[in-house]
Amino acid sequence: MKTRLLTPALLILSLAGSVHAGTSTAIGGAVGGAAGAVIGEAVGGREGAIIGGAIGGGVGAAAGYEN
């Protein structure tokens, strides 16, 4: 994996927990989608970014809904 892309992705994911704590489903989806796209791009290029963004958005929206 590309370290240049993995580091920002981990920073986004570390912030995601605090963002999800008091916000809506839309914010959770945006943060999850962004993190998923960054990680997906690092792993699988453009197609990985699309798939990672979609999956991350769904997971982030679900986490935002639960809070």
Legacy VTK file of the C-alpha trace (Angstrom):
# vtk DataFile Version 3.0
C-alpha trace
ASCII
DATASET POLYDATA
POINTS 67 float
0.000 0.000 0.000
1.110 3.515 -0.638
2.256 5.188 2.572
1.644 8.599 1.027
-2.084 7.808 0.841
-2.412 5.553 3.851
-1.341 8.160 6.409
-4.073 10.705 5.545
-6.604 7.882 5.445
-5.698 6.815 8.961
-5.962 10.410 10.156
-9.429 10.706 8.649
-10.489 7.445 10.255
-9.181 8.550 13.644
-11.288 11.696 13.397
-14.331 9.762 12.245
-15.092 8.504 15.742
-15.334 11.989 17.196
-17.248 13.272 14.177
-19.805 10.489 14.480
-20.336 11.132 18.173
-22.603 14.150 17.771
-23.561 14.557 14.128
-26.087 13.376 11.581
-26.179 10.562 9.100
-25.107 12.872 6.266
-21.865 13.842 8.001
-21.159 10.211 8.874
-21.689 9.222 5.252
-19.410 11.987 3.981
-16.568 11.128 6.350
-16.934 7.396 5.760
-17.095 7.880 2.006
-14.003 10.062 1.953
-12.021 7.629 4.087
-13.184 4.675 2.007
-12.250 6.418 -1.239
-8.757 7.261 -0.011
-8.088 3.740 1.212
-9.677 2.193 -1.880
-7.501 4.309 -4.171
-4.398 3.245 -2.266
-5.300 -0.412 -2.643
-6.918 -0.643 -6.075
-6.537 2.602 -8.003
-9.530 4.390 -9.519
-11.902 1.416 -9.326
-10.892 0.812 -5.717
-11.656 4.432 -4.869
-15.169 4.139 -6.284
-15.932 0.895 -4.477
-14.258 2.036 -1.241
-16.146 5.326 -1.298
-19.481 3.589 -1.760
-18.871 1.054 0.995
-17.343 3.648 3.335
-20.274 5.983 2.756
-22.742 3.282 3.697
-20.841 2.294 6.819
-20.365 5.934 7.831
-24.050 6.714 7.324
-25.024 3.709 9.427
-22.644 4.768 12.196
-23.989 8.328 12.080
-27.561 7.020 12.266
-26.802 4.896 15.335
-25.523 7.922 17.257
LINES 1 68
67 0 1 2 3 4 5 6 7 8 9 10 11 12 13 14 15 16 17 18 19 20 21 22 23 24 25 26 27 28 29 30 31 32 33 34 35 36 37 38 39 40 41 42 43 44 45 46 47 48 49 50 51 52 53 54 55 56 57 58 59 60 61 62 63 64 65 66
